[in-house]
């Protein structure tokens, strides 16, 4: 039993190295080099947008990135500074200074370690999808708003920290727009879009960074650079230093530290889930959160920022052929090598190019495609999303997450209590039950049936892992009995949509049957039939079995 528990808490790097080979190392080396180059401009851009020196972002990617890969619970996760922290970090630095940021990161790191050690990492699943989408949309808008100044070369001495104040300052100084900066930004953004759409295997950010810097330096364009604003980037190893610990800041920093910990946990586990889907692996959430905690404790000791799993860099890592966490460790070492050898060259990087890169980051992280799906849901779900989004933009992330969770909890109570009914059993009710009985409607060969029992709301969606684990052996038809699924929400619906898409992509068919009124109404609003076909949504088990027989007649093989 003890050996089993130790195995479940072993980092994926330890597991992966047991059967490591030269072939895997070469694949990891190529992926690590690629991601290291991709991470360079992002790390500097995130740091600058957070109100700190650009090298702080590189230090974070080196220290935290190495530790997250070495100690984490995902084979291909890439860690480092991300856009999710930009607004929070900028607010902490503006209010409490750089020492306050270091203290906040340390506290958040300890909280993440506690989450991992106590097994509470899985509790992050209780954050419903409208809340996640709401503050993801909000963060993207905030990041984009912080880049407008450098994107257009506006002459603003100090940008306000609040969104509305920032917009007011931008409009007030619009007359200071630099045509040169605007042209360079727009061209950089255009190149990024081209690479994102049509040349996906080549990292557009590093291409834009190199070409933009070469053109600006070679033609002596009048653009603000890392050198003119920050004096360049010092070469050499990150210096170890224990931050000044101020006891008077502990209580004021608890709330932002909780926000940093929650954001880090949410984004790292979302990134790990994306990595699992792309690589076919299965991450260990509590191991991953413990590693994130260690990384966030160590990062400020070397002048770094909060860190978490980075979805875009993780996806790049997998697409580049990464096999094990060694790729993530190589990515950190590549950045360290650049810091030691090429740091003096970074002073020529135009800030307008970094602004264009972050504009693209804001667009990619915004989950904009989710908004039309959210708007198809119930009014309560839409309200949770909109209020979370509005509070993220107009107030701050701490308030937004807290309010979103309170609303989600109330929504959960409403949906669960609303699904409770008391009714008299009549002969008609008994007769109607025959069409839902497995004894009266036996399943034909080639059909795998599963049932969902109880409310299928946020926090319960991981129960679908029962089907995921058997996916490769599933027959041509998968039938979900929903007669006893009393309620569903946006998170549950999203999980069913993902399962449906995966089954259809594998050539299988999904049939749903026996839905009650609330799930049926929400699925109709969300156009769920688009994923599996309206004919595969049946009122009873009897109708579903008949539909399965029709499918099997036209299916050449009944094997999985």
ABEGO torsion letter per residue (X at the ends): XAAAAAAAABBAAAAAAAABBAAAAAAAAAAAAAAAAAAAAAAAAAAAAAGBBAAAAAAAAAAAAAAAAAABABAABBBEBBAAAAAAAAAAAAAAEAAAAAAAAAAAAAAAAAAAAAGAAAAAAABBAAAAAAAAAAAAAAAAAAAAAAAAGBBBABBBABAAAAAAAAAAAAAABBAAAAAAAAAAAAAAAAAAAABAABBAAAAAAAAAAAAAAAAGBBBBBAAAAAGEBBBEBBBBBBBBBBAAAAAAAAAAAAAAAAAAAAAAAAAAAAAAAAAGBBBBAAAAAAAAAAAAAAAAAAGBBBBBBBAAAAAAAAAAGBABAAAAAAAAAAAAAAAAAAAAAAAABBAAAAAAAAAAAAAAAAGAAAAAAAAABBAAAAAAAAAAAAAAAABBAAAAAAAAAAAAAAAAAAAAAAABBBBBBBAAAAAAAAAABAAABBBBBGBBBBBBBEBBBBGAAAAAAAAAAAAAABBABBBBBAAABABBBAAAAAAAAAAAAAAAAAGBBBBBBGBBAAAAAAAAAAGAAAAAEAAABBABAAAAAAAAAAAAAABABABX
